[in-house]
Amino acid sequence: MKLSIRFEKKPGHAEPIFGLMYAGLIALSTLRGYFKLVNLPWFVTQFSYIAIIGLGILWVFISGQTSRINLSLNVMMFQMIPNLIILVWSVGLWVFRQEPLSLIMRGSSLVLYQILLLAMLISAGMMFGGQCIEYTSLGLILANTLILLDVMRRKGVGSTITGMMQFLMSVGSRDNDISRALEVQDPTFGIGILLMYYILEGKKEHWRWFHILALSFYVMTGFKRILFPAIGLGAAYYLLLKKYPRRIKMAVTVLIGLILIAISLGYVILIRAGLWFDLCDRYGIDLMGRKRLYGYMESYYTISPGYLGMGNGMVSTVLEVLEKTGNRRLHSDVLRMYIELGMPVFLLWCYITFVYTYIHFAKKYSERSAAIYMAVTLLMYVTFLTDNTLEKYCPEIAWHVLPLGIILEEREKFTSSFKHNILLVSNERRKLWANQKTANPMSASPTNASQAPRQIPGQAVQSQKKSPGESSSAENVAAKLTQFRKEKWGKSGKER
């Protein structure tokens, strides 16, 4: 039986072209508010994500590659579950409380932006497979490079370099105009996540060092202090558990996830009781205006299992009317999620994020993808306590693209190895059959000639090869074939 392997059409040089277009759109989605050369519209982020989805559809028509669609869709649809829970719960609360339609539309749009971001990553996965991580990193590097060039254009090259050096030499303790202009929070958090990945698990090739150097440079220019201990915590988790067996990894990680849930609830209780502020004052921790924001929100929530929340995005709506601060961000995703979701859904969200997603990746896909997810989750959790990382697009992209890229990369390696092994087995079987035919020729005597009609011609050919002294003319070949017919059927071809 002939075994055939069907390979999909090769995209040729299309992948680098599509990769650069994807990286450019990722860069464009992050530039609003940082790039002063052009006044970008408010919808540029959403436009970029929709354009990437269209780019993925175009890729399928051009390349004919469809093998990554189902896997990318399954991974990202699972990661949409927390967003869908938040959307359904919030809309249900607003409808039950008869909130105005404008508020419902605004709160729903915030979740739909997150779902659009995850849908965009489906296109990235089906276009590039495991290389979606490299192209995403390239996009964030490009964005920060454009921001740096824009700052140099406005402030001058010499002043920019001097300001950067002064800020870095002071280890971030002395801000200046240059450091404040380069403190791009959204891309910096995403770059920090990708930097941790390349240090821990990046491909062992020269492009890995390009990404490490470029990402390290922009982490330093962005200089978010909370990012450094966050990267250390995620890397420590990954390296310490890397060599342990599967059961120990899973048990320790589930325990860590449960501890994170307890810390989250305890953190909210300490803030509501005022004990958190007392601890910060005792140890001289500067909350940088967060105490006033947290105190303002105290009248909107309680610590109770019966507290059901305000709905997604309502904290920003409340803070918009707070003219004293002029700030719409609470600077604590843990506290914001509790206030908006209520205790039951908040605990459910924590369980899915910190425990269940890891278990799902480890059991359905691989331990490596699950470990990377948990390492990034620990990094993100450090920022959840004192920042609003969940409302930033770049860390969301980096957080979700890493397990997706690793899962696709491992599936591609498995598929390639599987096809290779099939071809090897097929070739070995053909060789074995050929060796058996030549090594065990059956006798050409009249008594058993009828049992092996196919071995006799092969025996005649072998006899020709074994006797090089004989003539190889056409007459000799014809004579041998005539003799074979007589032995086989008892008469020559003409007599029949």
C-alpha positions as a Python dict, from the first residue, in 0.01 Angstrom:
ca = {
    (1, 'M'): (0, 0, 0),
    (2, 'K'): (140, 336, -101),
    (3, 'L'): (154, 590, 184),
    (4, 'S'): (127, 956, 91),
    (5, 'I'): (161, 1264, 316),
    (6, 'R'): (-29, 1579, 220),
    (7, 'F'): (159, 1900, 283),
    (8, 'E'): (-8, 2239, 267),
    (9, 'K'): (95, 2501, 17),
    (10, 'K'): (410, 2689, 107),
    (11, 'P'): (360, 3063, 164),
    (12, 'G'): (702, 3145, 23),
    (13, 'H'): (814, 3494, 127),
    (14, 'A'): (467, 3597, 241),
    (15, 'E'): (523, 3530, 613),
    (16, 'P'): (792, 3798, 674),
    (17, 'I'): (582, 4051, 483),
    (18, 'F'): (271, 3973, 686),
    (19, 'G'): (485, 3965, 1000),
    (20, 'L'): (614, 4317, 942),
    (21, 'M'): (260, 4439, 869),
    (22, 'Y'): (140, 4278, 1192),
    (23, 'A'): (428, 4433, 1391),
    (24, 'G'): (349, 4772, 1241),
    (25, 'L'): (-17, 4746, 1344),
    (26, 'I'): (84, 4639, 1697),
    (27, 'A'): (310, 4946, 1715),
    (28, 'L'): (29, 5169, 1584),
    (29, 'S'): (-214, 5038, 1847),
    (30, 'T'): (14, 5157, 2130),
    (31, 'L'): (119, 5500, 2003),
    (32, 'R'): (-186, 5705, 2093),
    (33, 'G'): (-105, 5940, 2380),
    (34, 'Y'): (273, 5895, 2344),
    (35, 'F'): (355, 5988, 1983),
    (36, 'K'): (327, 6367, 1942),
    (37, 'L'): (425, 6398, 1575),
    (38, 'V'): (77, 6294, 1456),
    (39, 'N'): (-250, 6342, 1642),
    (40, 'L'): (-383, 5988, 1629),
    (41, 'P'): (-761, 5935, 1663),
    (42, 'W'): (-910, 5770, 1970),
    (43, 'F'): (-1013, 5459, 1777),
    (44, 'V'): (-664, 5379, 1645),
    (45, 'T'): (-622, 5085, 1886),
    (46, 'Q'): (-949, 4922, 1785),
    (47, 'F'): (-877, 4991, 1417),
    (48, 'S'): (-538, 4816, 1449),
    (49, 'Y'): (-693, 4505, 1602),
    (50, 'I'): (-963, 4484, 1333),
    (51, 'A'): (-696, 4532, 1065),
    (52, 'I'): (-496, 4240, 1212),
    (53, 'I'): (-807, 4020, 1200),
    (54, 'G'): (-851, 4115, 834),
    (55, 'L'): (-483, 4045, 776),
    (56, 'G'): (-531, 3694, 913),
    (57, 'I'): (-825, 3628, 679),
    (58, 'L'): (-619, 3751, 384),
    (59, 'W'): (-333, 3523, 492),
    (60, 'V'): (-554, 3215, 476),
    (61, 'F'): (-662, 3298, 120),
    (62, 'I'): (-305, 3363, 3),
    (63, 'S'): (-117, 3081, 178),
    (64, 'G'): (-387, 2817, 203),
    (65, 'Q'): (-266, 2729, 555),
    (66, 'T'): (-554, 2637, 782),
    (67, 'S'): (-388, 2392, 1023),
    (68, 'R'): (-338, 2652, 1298),
    (69, 'I'): (-690, 2797, 1299),
    (70, 'N'): (-860, 2544, 1528),
    (71, 'L'): (-580, 2541, 1785),
    (72, 'S'): (-550, 2922, 1795),
    (73, 'L'): (-927, 2953, 1824),
    (74, 'N'): (-950, 2698, 2107),
    (75, 'V'): (-670, 2859, 2311),
    (76, 'M'): (-799, 3213, 2278),
    (77, 'M'): (-1166, 3125, 2327),
    (78, 'F'): (-1072, 2967, 2659),
    (79, 'Q'): (-888, 3284, 2759),
    (80, 'M'): (-1200, 3486, 2675),
    (81, 'I'): (-1398, 3311, 2950),
    (82, 'P'): (-1316, 3564, 3229),
    (83, 'N'): (-1412, 3854, 3000),
    (84, 'L'): (-1739, 3687, 2904),
    (85, 'I'): (-1822, 3626, 3271),
    (86, 'I'): (-1754, 3993, 3350),
    (87, 'L'): (-1971, 4106, 3056),
    (88, 'V'): (-2268, 3882, 3138),
    (89, 'W'): (-2256, 3962, 3509),
    (90, 'S'): (-2225, 4338, 3458),
    (91, 'V'): (-2504, 4360, 3201),
    (92, 'G'): (-2727, 4150, 3427),
    (93, 'L'): (-2665, 4385, 3720),
    (94, 'W'): (-2733, 4696, 3514),
    (95, 'V'): (-3053, 4558, 3364),
    (96, 'F'): (-3176, 4445, 3708),
    (97, 'R'): (-3102, 4790, 3854),
    (98, 'Q'): (-3253, 4963, 3549),
    (99, 'E'): (-2942, 5165, 3467),
    (100, 'P'): (-2954, 5397, 3162),
    (101, 'L'): (-2867, 5252, 2823),
    (102, 'S'): (-2570, 5487, 2779),
    (103, 'L'): (-2404, 5347, 3092),
    (104, 'I'): (-2468, 4988, 2980),
    (105, 'M'): (-2318, 5056, 2637),
    (106, 'R'): (-2013, 5225, 2781),
    (107, 'G'): (-1942, 4953, 3038),
    (108, 'S'): (-1996, 4678, 2780),
    (109, 'S'): (-1759, 4842, 2531),
    (110, 'L'): (-1470, 4816, 2777),
    (111, 'V'): (-1509, 4437, 2788),
    (112, 'L'): (-1565, 4413, 2414),
    (113, 'Y'): (-1229, 4586, 2358),
    (114, 'Q'): (-1062, 4309, 2557),
    (115, 'I'): (-1248, 4042, 2358),
    (116, 'L'): (-1142, 4214, 2034),
    (117, 'L'): (-781, 4202, 2153),
    (118, 'L'): (-803, 3826, 2211),
    (119, 'A'): (-970, 3777, 1872),
    (120, 'M'): (-679, 3964, 1716),
    (121, 'L'): (-440, 3711, 1868),
    (122, 'I'): (-629, 3430, 1692),
    (123, 'S'): (-519, 3586, 1362),
    (124, 'A'): (-162, 3622, 1490),
    (125, 'G'): (-153, 3256, 1588),
    (126, 'M'): (-289, 3121, 1262),
    (127, 'M'): (-55, 3343, 1056),
    (128, 'F'): (274, 3287, 1237),
    (129, 'G'): (236, 2991, 1471),
    (130, 'G'): (511, 2996, 1733),
    (131, 'Q'): (666, 3304, 1573),
    (132, 'C'): (373, 3523, 1683),
    (133, 'I'): (578, 3596, 1996),
    (134, 'E'): (872, 3728, 1790),
    (135, 'Y'): (654, 3951, 1573),
    (136, 'T'): (464, 4085, 1876),
    (137, 'S'): (794, 4169, 2046),
    (138, 'L'): (910, 4339, 1727),
    (139, 'G'): (593, 4548, 1725),
    (140, 'L'): (646, 4675, 2081),
    (141, 'I'): (1014, 4746, 2009),
    (142, 'L'): (910, 4944, 1700),
    (143, 'A'): (656, 5143, 1902),
    (144, 'N'): (911, 5241, 2168),
    (145, 'T'): (1167, 5328, 1900),
    (146, 'L'): (922, 5567, 1734),
    (147, 'I'): (843, 5724, 2072),
    (148, 'L'): (1216, 5768, 2145),
    (149, 'L'): (1276, 5928, 1804),
    (150, 'D'): (980, 6159, 1861),
    (151, 'V'): (1122, 6268, 2198),
    (152, 'M'): (1459, 6333, 2032),
    (153, 'R'): (1284, 6542, 1767),
    (154, 'R'): (1108, 6755, 2027),
    (155, 'K'): (1379, 6778, 2295),
    (156, 'G'): (1697, 6740, 2088),
    (157, 'V'): (1926, 6438, 2059),
    (158, 'G'): (2187, 6565, 2308),
    (159, 'S'): (1932, 6669, 2569),
    (160, 'T'): (1753, 6334, 2537),
    (161, 'I'): (2071, 6130, 2587),
    (162, 'T'): (2183, 6349, 2880),
    (163, 'G'): (1843, 6330, 3048),
    (164, 'M'): (1831, 5952, 3007),
    (165, 'M'): (2179, 5907, 3154),
    (166, 'Q'): (2107, 6132, 3452),
    (167, 'F'): (1785, 5947, 3527),
    (168, 'L'): (1944, 5602, 3500),
    (169, 'M'): (2251, 5702, 3704),
    (170, 'S'): (2019, 5809, 3986),
    (171, 'V'): (1847, 5467, 3964),
    (172, 'G'): (1519, 5639, 3889),
    (173, 'S'): (1520, 5860, 4197),
    (174, 'R'): (1546, 6192, 4009),
    (175, 'D'): (1291, 6254, 3736),
    (176, 'N'): (1337, 6507, 3458),
    (177, 'D'): (1151, 6613, 3144),
    (178, 'I'): (1316, 6341, 2936),
    (179, 'S'): (1244, 6057, 3178),
    (180, 'R'): (881, 6166, 3212),
    (181, 'A'): (844, 6180, 2833),
    (182, 'L'): (993, 5830, 2798),
    (183, 'E'): (786, 5679, 3080),
    (184, 'V'): (545, 5499, 2848),
    (185, 'Q'): (360, 5280, 3093),
    (186, 'D'): (152, 5064, 2858),
    (187, 'P'): (434, 4942, 2627),
    (188, 'T'): (683, 4915, 2915),
    (189, 'F'): (475, 4658, 3104),
    (190, 'G'): (430, 4451, 2788),
    (191, 'I'): (801, 4474, 2711),
    (192, 'G'): (886, 4359, 3064),
    (193, 'I'): (675, 4046, 3020),
    (194, 'L'): (840, 3962, 2687),
    (195, 'L'): (1185, 4029, 2832),
    (196, 'M'): (1124, 3771, 3105),
    (197, 'Y'): (1017, 3518, 2842),
    (198, 'Y'): (1326, 3570, 2625),
    (199, 'I'): (1554, 3539, 2927),
    (200, 'L'): (1387, 3215, 3038),
    (201, 'E'): (1270, 3040, 2723),
    (202, 'G'): (1365, 3231, 2410),
    (203, 'K'): (1491, 3038, 2109),
    (204, 'K'): (1865, 2977, 2116),
    (205, 'E'): (1956, 3188, 1815),
    (206, 'H'): (2101, 3530, 1736),
    (207, 'W'): (1756, 3696, 1714),
    (208, 'R'): (1701, 3604, 2078),
    (209, 'W'): (1983, 3836, 2184),
    (210, 'F'): (1849, 4115, 1967),
    (211, 'H'): (1517, 4092, 2151),
    (212, 'I'): (1685, 4069, 2493),
    (213, 'L'): (1903, 4375, 2433),
    (214, 'A'): (1628, 4586, 2275),
    (215, 'L'): (1368, 4492, 2538),
    (216, 'S'): (1616, 4553, 2822),
    (217, 'F'): (1696, 4898, 2685),
    (218, 'Y'): (1330, 5001, 2672),
    (219, 'V'): (1255, 4853, 3014),
    (220, 'M'): (1525, 5083, 3150),
    (221, 'T'): (1399, 5390, 2962),
    (222, 'G'): (1041, 5324, 3075),
    (223, 'F'): (1170, 5245, 3426),
    (224, 'K'): (858, 5122, 3603),
    (225, 'R'): (998, 5036, 3945),
    (226, 'I'): (732, 4778, 4025),
    (227, 'L'): (830, 4586, 3711),
    (228, 'F'): (1174, 4479, 3839),
    (229, 'P'): (1058, 4279, 4146),
    (230, 'A'): (767, 4148, 3935),
    (231, 'I'): (1006, 4005, 3674),
    (232, 'G'): (1219, 3858, 3954),
    (233, 'L'): (920, 3683, 4112),
    (234, 'G'): (798, 3531, 3784),
    (235, 'A'): (1147, 3416, 3685),
    (236, 'A'): (1212, 3266, 4030),
    (237, 'Y'): (889, 3062, 4012),
    (238, 'Y'): (976, 2928, 3667),
    (239, 'L'): (1338, 2838, 3740),
    (240, 'L'): (1272, 2680, 4080),
    (241, 'L'): (996, 2448, 3956),
    (242, 'K'): (1140, 2374, 3613),
    (243, 'K'): (1317, 2049, 3710),
    (244, 'Y'): (1054, 1908, 3943),
    (245, 'P'): (814, 1632, 3830),
    (246, 'R'): (466, 1712, 3705),
    (247, 'R'): (278, 1634, 4027),
    (248, 'I'): (497, 1859, 4240),
    (249, 'K'): (474, 2141, 3986),
    (250, 'M'): (98, 2125, 3977),
    (251, 'A'): (55, 2094, 4353),
    (252, 'V'): (287, 2388, 4426),
    (253, 'T'): (132, 2606, 4155),
    (254, 'V'): (-224, 2538, 4269),
    (255, 'L'): (-116, 2624, 4625),
    (256, 'I'): (39, 2950, 4498),
    (257, 'G'): (-283, 3032, 4316),
    (258, 'L'): (-492, 2976, 4631),
    (259, 'I'): (-250, 3196, 4826),
    (260, 'L'): (-294, 3471, 4566),
    (261, 'I'): (-671, 3450, 4609),
    (262, 'A'): (-634, 3482, 4988),
    (263, 'I'): (-392, 3774, 4951),
    (264, 'S'): (-632, 3951, 4713),
    (265, 'L'): (-926, 3927, 4949),
    (266, 'G'): (-708, 4017, 5249),
    (267, 'Y'): (-569, 4318, 5062),
    (268, 'V'): (-920, 4451, 4998),
    (269, 'I'): (-1015, 4397, 5364),
    (270, 'L'): (-704, 4580, 5487),
    (271, 'I'): (-777, 4878, 5261),
    (272, 'R'): (-1145, 4895, 5361),
    (273, 'A'): (-1055, 4875, 5731),
    (274, 'G'): (-785, 5144, 5695),
    (275, 'L'): (-510, 4913, 5823),
    (276, 'W'): (-324, 4924, 5490),
    (277, 'F'): (-271, 5299, 5519),
    (278, 'D'): (-144, 5262, 5876),
    (279, 'L'): (113, 5003, 5764),
    (280, 'C'): (233, 5225, 5479),
    (281, 'D'): (265, 5525, 5708),
    (282, 'R'): (456, 5321, 5965),
    (283, 'Y'): (714, 5203, 5712),
    (284, 'G'): (733, 5528, 5517),
    (285, 'I'): (581, 5394, 5194),
    (286, 'D'): (468, 5670, 4960),
    (287, 'L'): (130, 5574, 4810),
    (288, 'M'): (151, 5871, 4567),
    (289, 'G'): (-211, 5983, 4598),
    (290, 'R'): (-363, 5635, 4615),
    (291, 'K'): (-481, 5686, 4973),
    (292, 'R'): (-716, 5964, 4862),
    (293, 'L'): (-853, 5755, 4574),
    (294, 'Y'): (-906, 5447, 4790),
    (295, 'G'): (-1070, 5653, 5060),
    (296, 'Y'): (-1308, 5815, 4813),
    (297, 'M'): (-1435, 5474, 4698),
    (298, 'E'): (-1502, 5339, 5051),
    (299, 'S'): (-1866, 5445, 5047),
    (300, 'Y'): (-1935, 5244, 4730),
    (301, 'Y'): (-1858, 4891, 4854),
    (302, 'T'): (-1870, 4665, 5159),
    (303, 'I'): (-1687, 4351, 5269),
    (304, 'S'): (-1965, 4094, 5253),
    (305, 'P'): (-2052, 3779, 5054),
    (306, 'G'): (-2374, 3956, 4962),
    (307, 'Y'): (-2197, 4247, 4796),
    (308, 'L'): (-2263, 4203, 4421),
    (309, 'G'): (-2058, 4486, 4276),
    (310, 'M'): (-2120, 4793, 4060),
    (311, 'G'): (-2050, 4651, 3714),
    (312, 'N'): (-1750, 4672, 3485),
    (313, 'G'): (-1602, 5018, 3432),
    (314, 'M'): (-1808, 5188, 3704),
    (315, 'V'): (-1504, 5283, 3912),
    (316, 'S'): (-1373, 5502, 3629),
    (317, 'T'): (-1717, 5660, 3592),
    (318, 'V'): (-1723, 5747, 3964),
    (319, 'L'): (-1369, 5887, 3963),
    (320, 'E'): (-1443, 6111, 3664),
    (321, 'V'): (-1650, 6336, 3887),
    (322, 'L'): (-1375, 6358, 4147),
    (323, 'E'): (-1236, 6699, 4047),
    (324, 'K'): (-977, 6698, 4325),
    (325, 'T'): (-765, 6433, 4157),
    (326, 'G'): (-876, 6450, 3796),
    (327, 'N'): (-783, 6081, 3772),
    (328, 'R'): (-1004, 5804, 3632),
    (329, 'R'): (-776, 5519, 3740),
    (330, 'L'): (-787, 5361, 4085),
    (331, 'H'): (-427, 5228, 4058),
    (332, 'S'): (-518, 4890, 4201),
    (333, 'D'): (-671, 4625, 3979),
    (334, 'V'): (-740, 4398, 4276),
    (335, 'L'): (-948, 4663, 4455),
    (336, 'R'): (-1115, 4777, 4130),
    (337, 'M'): (-1218, 4424, 4034),
    (338, 'Y'): (-1366, 4364, 4380),
    (339, 'I'): (-1565, 4689, 4372),
    (340, 'E'): (-1695, 4629, 4020),
    (341, 'L'): (-1765, 4253, 4038),
    (342, 'G'): (-1862, 4195, 4401),
    (343, 'M'): (-1725, 3923, 4625),
    (344, 'P'): (-1872, 3608, 4458),
    (345, 'V'): (-1771, 3693, 4099),
    (346, 'F'): (-1443, 3846, 4216),
    (347, 'L'): (-1345, 3516, 4380),
    (348, 'L'): (-1454, 3326, 4068),
    (349, 'W'): (-1241, 3555, 3850),
    (350, 'C'): (-943, 3502, 4082),
    (351, 'Y'): (-986, 3123, 4070),
    (352, 'I'): (-1001, 3111, 3690),
    (353, 'T'): (-705, 3347, 3652),
    (354, 'F'): (-473, 3211, 3920),
    (355, 'V'): (-561, 2840, 3935),
    (356, 'Y'): (-789, 2694, 3668),
    (357, 'T'): (-616, 2836, 3360),
    (358, 'Y'): (-286, 2682, 3470),
    (359, 'I'): (-451, 2343, 3524),
    (360, 'H'): (-620, 2364, 3184),
    (361, 'F'): (-298, 2445, 2996),
    (362, 'A'): (-98, 2179, 3182),
    (363, 'K'): (-349, 1900, 3119),
    (364, 'K'): (-465, 1983, 2767),
    (365, 'Y'): (-150, 2128, 2611),
    (366, 'S'): (186, 2118, 2791),
    (367, 'E'): (356, 2190, 3122),
    (368, 'R'): (583, 2444, 2952),
    (369, 'S'): (296, 2662, 2829),
    (370, 'A'): (126, 2639, 3169),
    (371, 'A'): (447, 2731, 3354),
    (372, 'I'): (506, 3035, 3131),
    (373, 'Y'): (146, 3144, 3184),
    (374, 'M'): (182, 3119, 3562),
    (375, 'A'): (517, 3299, 3562),
    (376, 'V'): (361, 3590, 3370),
    (377, 'T'): (56, 3580, 3598),
    (378, 'L'): (281, 3621, 3904),
    (379, 'L'): (453, 3913, 3730),
    (380, 'M'): (116, 4070, 3651),
    (381, 'Y'): (-17, 4010, 4000),
    (382, 'V'): (253, 4226, 4155),
    (383, 'T'): (132, 4510, 3935),
    (384, 'F'): (-235, 4430, 4007),
    (385, 'L'): (-192, 4540, 4368),
    (386, 'T'): (-74, 4895, 4300),
    (387, 'D'): (-143, 4963, 3932),
    (388, 'N'): (-409, 4936, 3663),
    (389, 'T'): (-237, 4686, 3434),
    (390, 'L'): (-560, 4510, 3335),
    (391, 'E'): (-674, 4832, 3166),
    (392, 'K'): (-358, 4848, 2954),
    (393, 'Y'): (-349, 4675, 2617),
    (394, 'C'): (22, 4590, 2580),
    (395, 'P'): (56, 4374, 2896),
    (396, 'E'): (-270, 4200, 2801),
    (397, 'I'): (-126, 4119, 2458),
    (398, 'A'): (201, 3988, 2600),
    (399, 'W'): (25, 3791, 2876),
    (400, 'H'): (-194, 3599, 2632),
    (401, 'V'): (36, 3567, 2331),
    (402, 'L'): (308, 3379, 2522),
    (403, 'P'): (114, 3058, 2605),
    (404, 'L'): (-47, 3071, 2260),
    (405, 'G'): (290, 3093, 2084),
    (406, 'I'): (441, 2814, 2294),
    (407, 'I'): (142, 2583, 2235),
    (408, 'L'): (158, 2642, 1858),
    (409, 'E'): (536, 2598, 1853),
    (410, 'E'): (515, 2265, 2035),
    (411, 'R'): (232, 2142, 1812),
    (412, 'E'): (434, 2231, 1500),
    (413, 'K'): (736, 2041, 1631),
    (414, 'F'): (521, 1740, 1715),
    (415, 'T'): (351, 1743, 1373),
    (416, 'S'): (682, 1775, 1190),
    (417, 'S'): (836, 1493, 1394),
    (418, 'F'): (525, 1277, 1345),
    (419, 'K'): (534, 1319, 966),
    (420, 'H'): (907, 1253, 964),
    (421, 'N'): (862, 932, 1163),
    (422, 'I'): (585, 814, 929),
    (423, 'L'): (809, 863, 629),
    (424, 'L'): (1095, 681, 801),
    (425, 'V'): (872, 385, 888),
    (426, 'S'): (739, 376, 532),
    (427, 'N'): (1090, 377, 384),
    (428, 'E'): (1207, 105, 622),
    (429, 'R'): (911, -114, 530),
    (430, 'R'): (984, -74, 159),
    (431, 'K'): (1349, -168, 217),
    (432, 'L'): (1246, -468, 424),
    (433, 'W'): (1007, -593, 156),
    (434, 'A'): (1271, -545, -115),
    (435, 'N'): (1532, -733, 92),
    (436, 'Q'): (1293, -1019, 153),
    (437, 'K'): (1221, -1052, -219),
    (438, 'T'): (1590, -1064, -313),
    (439, 'A'): (1717, -1267, -16),
    (440, 'N'): (1457, -1550, -39),
    (441, 'P'): (1406, -1631, -409),
    (442, 'M'): (1195, -1942, -466),
    (443, 'S'): (1306, -2228, -683),
    (444, 'A'): (1217, -2218, -1051),
    (445, 'S'): (1153, -2596, -1081),
    (446, 'P'): (831, -2708, -1251),
    (447, 'T'): (695, -2848, -925),
    (448, 'N'): (685, -2523, -736),
    (449, 'A'): (707, -2264, -1009),
    (450, 'S'): (335, -2194, -986),
    (451, 'Q'): (374, -2082, -624),
    (452, 'A'): (614, -1797, -697),
    (453, 'P'): (565, -1653, -1043),
    (454, 'R'): (710, -1314, -948),
    (455, 'Q'): (1036, -1443, -804),
    (456, 'I'): (1151, -1622, -1121),
    (457, 'P'): (1214, -1312, -1335),
    (458, 'G'): (1397, -1159, -1045),
    (459, 'Q'): (1607, -1476, -1020),
    (460, 'A'): (1686, -1454, -1391),
    (461, 'V'): (1798, -1096, -1350),
    (462, 'Q'): (2008, -1189, -1045),
    (463, 'S'): (2170, -1469, -1243),
    (464, 'Q'): (2262, -1220, -1507),
    (465, 'K'): (2425, -996, -1249),
    (466, 'K'): (2614, -1288, -1090),
    (467, 'S'): (2766, -1404, -1419),
    (468, 'P'): (2928, -1102, -1581),
    (469, 'G'): (3117, -1331, -1824),
    (470, 'E'): (2794, -1417, -2004),
    (471, 'S'): (2673, -1217, -2301),
    (472, 'S'): (2417, -951, -2220),
    (473, 'S'): (2289, -930, -2571),
    (474, 'A'): (1922, -924, -2660),
    (475, 'E'): (1945, -1280, -2798),
    (476, 'N'): (2054, -1422, -2464),
    (477, 'V'): (1779, -1234, -2280),
    (478, 'A'): (1520, -1364, -2527),
    (479, 'A'): (1650, -1717, -2488),
    (480, 'K'): (1626, -1701, -2110),
    (481, 'L'): (1271, -1568, -2129),
    (482, 'T'): (1177, -1850, -2370),
    (483, 'Q'): (1323, -2106, -2132),
    (484, 'F'): (1127, -1948, -1845),
    (485, 'R'): (800, -1976, -2040),
    (486, 'K'): (862, -2342, -2114),
    (487, 'E'): (930, -2415, -1747),
    (488, 'K'): (632, -2211, -1636),
    (489, 'W'): (361, -2307, -1881),
    (490, 'G'): (512, -2606, -2063),
    (491, 'K'): (513, -2439, -2404),
    (492, 'S'): (658, -2130, -2562),
    (493, 'G'): (473, -1809, -2621),
    (494, 'K'): (439, -1887, -2995),
    (495, 'E'): (307, -2241, -2935),
    (496, 'R'): (32, -2102, -2716),
}
